[in-house]
Every structure is written in C-alpha cells, then in structure tokens.
Amino acid sequence: MTAPDATKLLHDLKSKCASLKSAAELYKDCSPAEKKEMLALMTAAADEIAGTVSALAKAS
C-alpha cells in the first residue's frame, strides 16, 4: 500500500478537526454521563488529528 498524498491527508485533517469542533460545541449541553463519553470521543479524535498531522509532515 502506498502512503497517502498530502491532498488526502489535508482533507482528512479538515474533516477530523470539524468533527472535534462540533463535539466541543455540543459538550456544554451534555449530561455528566454524556460529557464523560464525549470527552473520550474527543480524546480519540485529537489522537487521530495528531497522527494525521504527523503523516502530513512525513509526506511533505
């Protein structure tokens, strides 16, 4: 399998950032149990963003 190109990585990065932003906006209206779950999802999304940024740096 070949490494993803920068265009695809940038698209993935924009999408992941938009998802994280949406989750952050919804967070304030969540119940305490939902906030815990939302934080876990946001942490996973942030980890994916970091990985995508790292892959983009390697592709450049």
TORPA-4810 file (N, C-alpha, C, O; in nm, 3 decimals):
<nodes>
NODE_1_0.084_-0.118_0.000_0.000_0.000_0.000_0.088_0.124_0.000_0.190_0.129_0.069_M
NODE_2_0.050_0.224_-0.077_0.128_0.346_-0.084_0.084_0.444_0.024_-0.028_0.437_0.074_T
NODE_3_0.174_0.536_0.058_0.143_0.638_0.158_0.042_0.736_0.101_0.048_0.768_-0.018_A
NODE_4_-0.051_0.785_0.184_-0.149_0.881_0.134_-0.080_1.011_0.092_0.021_1.051_0.151_P
NODE_5_-0.135_1.077_-0.009_-0.074_1.202_-0.052_-0.122_1.317_0.037_-0.216_1.302_0.115_D
NODE_6_-0.054_1.429_0.024_-0.082_1.545_0.109_-0.226_1.595_0.091_-0.287_1.640_0.189_A
NODE_7_-0.280_1.589_-0.029_-0.416_1.635_-0.052_-0.516_1.554_0.029_-0.606_1.611_0.092_T
NODE_8_-0.501_1.422_0.029_-0.591_1.336_0.107_-0.571_1.360_0.256_-0.668_1.365_0.332_K
NODE_9_-0.448_1.375_0.298_-0.421_1.399_0.439_-0.482_1.531_0.485_-0.538_1.539_0.595_L
NODE_10_-0.473_1.634_0.403_-0.533_1.763_0.438_-0.685_1.753_0.446_-0.747_1.810_0.535_L
NODE_11_-0.743_1.679_0.353_-0.889_1.657_0.356_-0.928_1.585_0.485_-1.023_1.625_0.553_H
NODE_12_-0.855_1.479_0.519_-0.882_1.405_0.642_-0.866_1.494_0.765_-0.946_1.487_0.858_D
NODE_13_-0.763_1.578_0.765_-0.738_1.667_0.876_-0.852_1.767_0.895_-0.898_1.790_1.007_L
NODE_14_-0.898_1.826_0.785_-1.010_1.921_0.793_-1.134_1.853_0.847_-1.205_1.909_0.931_K
NODE_15_-1.162_1.733_0.801_-1.279_1.659_0.845_-1.272_1.626_0.993_-1.369_1.644_1.067_S
NODE_16_-1.158_1.577_1.037_-1.140_1.541_1.177_-1.148_1.663_1.268_-1.204_1.656_1.377_K
NODE_17_-1.092_1.774_1.223_-1.099_1.897_1.303_-1.242_1.948_1.313_-1.285_1.995_1.418_C
NODE_18_-1.317_1.938_1.204_-1.457_1.980_1.205_-1.538_1.893_1.301_-1.623_1.944_1.373_A
NODE_19_-1.511_1.764_1.302_-1.581_1.674_1.394_-1.549_1.708_1.539_-1.638_1.707_1.624_S
NODE_20_-1.424_1.737_1.567_-1.384_1.771_1.703_-1.448_1.904_1.745_-1.493_1.917_1.859_L
NODE_21_-1.452_2.000_1.655_-1.515_2.128_1.684_-1.663_2.110_1.715_-1.715_2.169_1.809_K
NODE_22_-1.731_2.029_1.636_-1.873_2.002_1.660_-1.895_1.937_1.796_-1.987_1.974_1.869_S
NODE_23_-1.812_1.842_1.830_-1.823_1.776_1.959_-1.801_1.875_2.074_-1.871_1.869_2.175_A
NODE_24_-1.706_1.965_2.058_-1.679_2.065_2.161_-1.798_2.158_2.178_-1.829_2.200_2.290_A
NODE_25_-1.865_2.192_2.069_-1.982_2.279_2.077_-2.099_2.209_2.146_-2.176_2.274_2.217_E
NODE_26_-2.113_2.079_2.127_-2.222_2.002_2.188_-2.196_1.971_2.336_-2.289_1.947_2.413_L
NODE_27_-2.071_1.973_2.374_-2.029_1.929_2.508_-2.104_2.000_2.620_-2.147_1.936_2.716_Y
NODE_28_-2.121_2.130_2.609_-2.180_2.208_2.719_-2.324_2.167_2.750_-2.371_2.187_2.862_K
NODE_29_-2.393_2.110_2.652_-2.532_2.071_2.671_-2.550_1.925_2.710_-2.663_1.877_2.718_D
NODE_30_-2.441_1.856_2.733_-2.448_1.713_2.767_-2.467_1.693_2.918_-2.428_1.776_2.999_C
NODE_31_-2.529_1.581_2.951_-2.539_1.540_3.092_-2.400_1.497_3.138_-2.312_1.475_3.056_S
NODE_32_-2.380_1.486_3.270_-2.248_1.442_3.318_-2.201_1.309_3.257_-2.084_1.294_3.223_P
NODE_33_-2.293_1.214_3.242_-2.254_1.085_3.182_-2.218_1.103_3.035_-2.121_1.044_2.986_A
NODE_34_-2.295_1.185_2.965_-2.265_1.212_2.824_-2.134_1.289_2.809_-2.060_1.267_2.714_E
NODE_35_-2.105_1.379_2.903_-1.979_1.454_2.898_-1.860_1.359_2.907_-1.760_1.377_2.837_K
NODE_36_-1.870_1.259_2.995_-1.760_1.162_3.009_-1.739_1.088_2.877_-1.626_1.070_2.832_K
NODE_37_-1.849_1.045_2.815_-1.840_0.975_2.687_-1.788_1.069_2.577_-1.706_1.030_2.494_E
NODE_38_-1.837_1.193_2.578_-1.794_1.290_2.479_-1.644_1.320_2.491_-1.575_1.333_2.390_M
NODE_39_-1.596_1.329_2.614_-1.452_1.352_2.635_-1.369_1.237_2.579_-1.263_1.259_2.521_L
NODE_40_-1.417_1.116_2.596_-1.345_1.001_2.541_-1.342_1.008_2.389_-1.239_0.979_2.327_A
NODE_41_-1.455_1.045_2.328_-1.459_1.059_2.182_-1.370_1.172_2.134_-1.301_1.159_2.032_L
NODE_42_-1.370_1.284_2.206_-1.285_1.397_2.167_-1.137_1.364_2.182_-1.055_1.407_2.101_M
NODE_43_-1.104_1.287_2.285_-0.965_1.245_2.303_-0.920_1.156_2.187_-0.810_1.172_2.135_T
NODE_44_-1.006_1.064_2.148_-0.974_0.976_2.035_-0.959_1.058_1.907_-0.869_1.033_1.827_A
NODE_45_-1.047_1.155_1.887_-1.039_1.240_1.768_-0.910_1.321_1.768_-0.845_1.336_1.665_A
NODE_46_-0.872_1.373_1.885_-0.748_1.450_1.895_-0.626_1.363_1.864_-0.532_1.408_1.799_A
NODE_47_-0.629_1.239_1.909_-0.520_1.146_1.879_-0.511_1.120_1.728_-0.402_1.114_1.671_D
NODE_48_-0.628_1.105_1.664_-0.630_1.085_1.519_-0.577_1.209_1.446_-0.506_1.197_1.346_E
NODE_49_-0.613_1.326_1.495_-0.564_1.451_1.435_-0.413_1.457_1.445_-0.345_1.490_1.347_I
NODE_50_-0.360_1.425_1.562_-0.214_1.427_1.581_-0.146_1.329_1.486_-0.041_1.360_1.429_A
NODE_51_-0.204_1.212_1.468_-0.148_1.115_1.374_-0.152_1.163_1.231_-0.058_1.141_1.155_G
NODE_52_-0.260_1.230_1.193_-0.271_1.283_1.058_-0.171_1.394_1.035_-0.110_1.402_0.928_T
NODE_53_-0.153_1.481_1.134_-0.053_1.589_1.122_0.086_1.529_1.108_0.167_1.578_1.029_V
NODE_54_0.115_1.425_1.185_0.244_1.358_1.176_0.265_1.297_1.036_0.373_1.309_0.978_S
NODE_55_0.161_1.232_0.984_0.170_1.174_0.849_0.188_1.283_0.744_0.262_1.264_0.647_A
NODE_56_0.122_1.395_0.763_0.137_1.506_0.669_0.280_1.559_0.671_0.336_1.591_0.566_L
NODE_57_0.339_1.568_0.788_0.477_1.614_0.799_0.573_1.518_0.727_0.668_1.562_0.664_A
NODE_58_0.546_1.390_0.738_0.631_1.290_0.671_0.612_1.293_0.519_0.705_1.265_0.443_K
NODE_59_0.489_1.328_0.475_0.459_1.331_0.332_0.517_1.456_0.264_0.532_1.460_0.142_A
NODE_60_0.549_1.556_0.343_0.599_1.682_0.286_0.746_1.676_0.254_0.802_1.774_0.205_S
</nodes>
